Amino acid sequence: MSKPFSDPLSDVVRRCPPESPTEQDRTGQNRTTPKPPQAGASVRAARARNGSRRRRDREALAAATAAPIPDGIQAPTELAIERWHFAREHLRSQLPFGSVENWLDPLELLGTLDGRGLVVAGPPTLAAWCRKRYASALNLLIPGGVLICDREENR
């Protein structure tokens, strides 16, 4: 007569896992389960630069490339408003439909810095995206350049 099949490992597997961060190995002894390593902010920012769509990766990139609003901004003059409008209209004719409406129109013109360069601000993730994609084109179109800053979320 043959014995019924009995696997000691299946008994361990069938039991509910304990509440503590330990588990039993094949011999039935408890061992501590290691926690997986957490990626640092620089790793997450690199992932976001490489196309990751994870929220925590995008937030790490925005924090790494944060551009706070500088002190000493002067109120926007009529000339500054015209330059900002001209740059957006020029890019609207050059870029695919909807690009300016989605990315540049939400940016708010805050004023000028030292009377020449424009200072615009938007939400941190949008501002980081615009700095990466449109800063060079805007700096060519606007004399004195454009500084794209992060606006506080509660504003």
Residue, then its C-alpha position, 0 to 999 in steps of 0.5 A: m500500500s502506498k502512503p498518501f502524498s504529504d508535502p511539508l511545504s504545502d502546509v506552510v503555504r496554506r497558513c495565513p502569513p503572520e502579522s509581523p514582517t517575518e515569514q517562515d522558510r522551508t524548514g519552518q523557521n521564522r526569518t525577517t523579510p527585507k524591505p525593498p529599497q526606496a528610490g531617492a529623489s534624484v532617481r525619481a527625477a531621472r525616471a521622469r526625464n526618461g518618460s515616467r508618468r508616475r506622479r511621484d517621479r514627476e513631482a521629484l523632477a519638478a522639485a529638482t528643477a524648481a525655479p522660485i519667483p525672484d524678488g524685485i519683480q516690477a509690474p508688467t508694462e504695456l511693452a511687456i504685455e505686448r511682447w508676451h502676446f507676440a511670443r505666444e501668437h508667433l509660437r501658435s503659428q509654428l507649433p501643432f494645434g493646441s500646444v500653446e493653449n495647453w502649455l503656454d496660455p496657463l502661464e501668468l505674466l507676473g512682470t519684468l525683471d530689471g526692466r527687460g526680461l519677462v517673468v511668468a509663472g505657473p503650477p510647478t509641473l507645468a512650469a518645469w515642462c515649459r522650461k524644458r520644452y519652450a524656454s529656448a524658443l521664448n528666449l529667442l523671441i523676447p528681448g531680455g529672455v523669459l524666466i519661467c517660475d513655479r507659482e505656489e499651489n495655494r495661489 
